[in-house]
Amino acid sequence: MPTAAEIVNSARQALGTKYVWGGNSLTRGVDCSGLVQQVFLQHGIALPRVTYDQINTGHSVPIDKLYAGDLVFFDTDRKRQGPDHVGIYLGSGKFIHAPRPGQSVKISSLADSYYQDRWMGGRRVQGVTGGGAVSMDGLDVAQPKLESTELAERYGMSYAFFKSEPELMKLLKEATREQWTADRFTGSLKSTKWWRESSKSAREAQVLAKTDPATFKAQLSAQRVMIQQAAVKLGAILTNRQLDKAARDSLAYAWNEEKLQSFLGGYIKFTENHSLLGMAGTAAKQIAGMAYDAGVRVSEQAVKNYAQYVVKGVSSMEDVQTEIRQQAAGAYPAFVEQIEAGASVRDIAQPYIQMMSEELGIPDTDIDLFTPQVKDAMGRRDDKGNPSPMNLTDFRVLVRKDPRWKQAPTAINQAMQVGRQVLADMGLAPEVSRG
């Protein structure tokens, strides 16, 4: 296996080679990805030809963990998304690359603001041994004083990250001037306002965004997809801006499932036909069904609120059911024990519903707990105000006062029976059986 020093020295042999678009010769001309491919090919390692494929080689390495021989990627064309430039890391914050037409293969610094702003990520190629900082002669570099870039890497962060935080950049300059140890720097870092006011997950997300933006973007994209799928499932409606913010916040504050559900619950909305979507819609239908079977009137807004609370995790479906049962117990005090035992008020009312259906000749599905006769019979009180539901005999009398009863088959049959009996009493017809 080739060593990192061998890779670096082979790359150095191409210094001064002119840039040629699509070039594959380390002497006559190469482009950035051609330089990388040909250097590694000299040592028996076959890499893809273009940058967009090379970034999928090996495994990701953050900028503060780079070894000599690693590949470094940049996004230099803002019109196209993704890596379009690549080089080989040499150690000590330097890398070798074929920049662009008109320039030859040369060595540049990762501390250069141009490359800091366009950094995408590092990749470690399988099959290269050694690593660490490598000198131009392939020997370990012994530097008496480290620059800000090297110190930033030693402290486990990137120079680009320090530059994005003025308070921390000031700290890094002081550490560079006095050549602090990692332990001393960590102690001072923990006393900064940035450290005190940021959670661990928020700090890690900030560092990753500047140190390894390619990985950070991938995590952000994955988080966005996950939140969007959860939103669809729950019936929450988010704009792209709200979705992007949620993805960033969920990474920064390490949201768990409960926190995400609570957040999305605030974005559950009614559709144009006043229905809810997803899990919220399912919960709303279930709640509305509970209220109907309990003979309790619940407004559309109350159903929406209940559904949101359930989806957010603020309350459970059991909590909602208990509250509805309590309302039902208040409306039908004579049946409190049955209701508290879990009986449906609609089931309790079945004898009344069936009798009314038979007496009026209408389907029992057209009768419910909100039908005035049923509601009055079940919620009736005596003269002293005590619960006193109507018995079925009295309920039949009540139902027959309904104008529809006269046209019902029961009334017609009864009238015909009375008529036949009258004729029988007059001796004009056979006597009607009274059995």
Secondary structure, 3 states (H helix, E strand, C coil): CCEHHHHHHHHHCCCCCEECCCCEECCCEECHHHHHHHHHHCCCCCCCCCHHHHCCCCEEECHHHCCCCCEEEECCCCCCCCCCEEEEEEECCEEEECCCCCCECEEEECCCHHHHHHEEEEEECCCCECCCCECCCCCECCCCCCCHHHHHHHCCCCHHHHHHCHHHHHHHHHHHHHCCCHHHHHHHHCCCHHHHCCCHHHHHHHHHHHHCHHHHHHHHHHHHHHHHHHHHHHCECCCHHHHHHHHHHHHHCCCCHHHHHHHHHCCECCCCCCCCCHHHHHHHHHHHHHHHHHCCCCCHHHHHHHHHHHHHCCCCHHHHHHHHHHHHHHHCHHHHHHHHCCCCHHHHCHHHHHHHHHHHCCCHHHCCCCCHHHHHHHHCECCCCCECCCCHHHHHHHHCCCHHHHHCHHHHHHHHHHHHHHHHHCCCCCCCCCC
